[in-house]
Amino acid sequence: MAKIQAIRGMNDILPEQTPVWQFVESTVRQVLRSYGYQEIRMPVVEQTDLFKRSIGEVTDIVEKEMYTFEDRNGDSLTLRPEGTAGCVRAAEEHGLLFNQTRRLWYMGPMFRHERPQKGRYRQFHQIGVECFGMEGPDIDAELLILTARLWQALGLVEHTRLEINTIGTSESRKRYRDALVTYLSDFREKLDSDSQRRLETNPLRILDSKSPETQAILEGAPTLDDYLDDESRAHFSKLRALLDAAGVTYTVNSRLVRGLDYYGKTVFEWVTESLGAQGTVCAGGRYDGLVEQLGGKPTVAVGFAMGLERLILLLETLGLVPDSVNGDADVYVTAMGDKAVAAAQALGERVRTGIPGSVVVTHCGGGSFKSQMKKADRSGASVALLLGDNEIEAGTVGVKPLRADDPQQDVAQSNLLEVLKELLDR
């Protein structure tokens, strides 16, 4: 019988890998909490119309990448391809946006049927941040400032850079869209295949085409800046002033657009060249019309998302994962003899209580002293505690350092915690 394997592009995260994930997740959680952001948790399955109405029916995500199916009631459901639409739905459905501001964040798996490659998978994980009810550029600036603080906490300041742009209101984008289509239509046959298709569906996405030939054609194209409305110009100018005042370095990329229909005014990306070709590690912008578009009252909003797989790949590639993030035990308790089994369990509990935060593995399953010590070594523990009939009768514990040349010693149980703390603090 053939073995059942994971679906292509949907990967297991193994025990050796999860400590790095926990480190990144806890660091992000601490930074967001320090700014007063609250966590929200949404279902991974939503009604398909939610994404069609928010992302846009002619985007690549809706047309080609969504995992969509009918349930037993005949309803069309979709595994979420991104988090913003679901967050807006949840906040509106539960009355979180009525006459109030909100700073929310979430974390979890998203699903897109793309060609799997390193750092990009069909089930991938994102941390998303969404802010509602704040109209000025100060909240845009806060999101970028807190992200800069996150890079500092992760050691990525020198390996990321910020690109920002304004894409104006829907009215100014429509005027620009018409001008861009008129210009590019004369070069249709020279555009790459994706850009030819986007010329009919989502022409602004042509601006960030990776094709050198298409980029050469765009050199002579009209620019969005020529079609911007005064309100968007003023908003962007104030945002830049706030970033300058906060010491956040950025570049203005006039060709930066976002691939989802709901964005307007501010858009941004944090990018890195440390993974080879330029890669985006965090991206977002304003989406002031989305809440109303999904049936709520007009509510201004801004947010971003970052992919955890790519962020972790960046940390590992650069060797920036702290040595302490290894999942190893601190103490391994061995047990030789029937009496020692219960005593070892009790000893493990005593160490966990007396040294909060310590990782204590108590040996289970029997075996010789030699086999138990091999397991102690494989656990990564700094210290092994040796407990047998002789130690129980004498009221002592054998303390054997595993990562240092210090000799083994017999320690009175009354002094054990003091000795252990000293050894673990080295």
Secondary structure as UniProt FT lines:
FT   TURN            8..9
FT   TURN            15..17
FT   HELIX           18..34
FT   TURN            35..36
FT   STRAND          38..39
FT   STRAND          45..47
FT   HELIX           48..55
FT   TURN            57..58
FT   HELIX           61..65
FT   STRAND          67..70
FT   TURN            72..73
FT   STRAND          76..79
FT   HELIX           84..93
FT   TURN            94..99
FT   STRAND          102..111
FT   TURN            118..119
FT   STRAND          123..132
FT   HELIX           137..154
FT   HELIX           157..159
FT   STRAND          161..166
FT   HELIX           170..185
FT   TURN            186..187
FT   HELIX           188..190
FT   HELIX           193..201
FT   HELIX           203..208
FT   HELIX           212..218
FT   TURN            219..220
FT   HELIX           224..227
FT   HELIX           230..246
FT   STRAND          251..252
FT   TURN            254..255
FT   TURN            261..262
FT   STRAND          266..272
FT   TURN            274..275
FT   STRAND          279..286
FT   TURN            288..289
FT   HELIX           290..293
FT   TURN            294..295
FT   STRAND          301..307
FT   HELIX           308..317
FT   TURN            318..319
FT   TURN            323..324
FT   STRAND          331..333
FT   HELIX           338..354
FT   TURN            356..357
FT   STRAND          360..362
FT   HELIX           369..378
FT   TURN            379..380
FT   STRAND          383..386
FT   HELIX           389..394
FT   STRAND          396..401
FT   STRAND          409..412
FT   HELIX           413..415
FT   HELIX           416..424
//
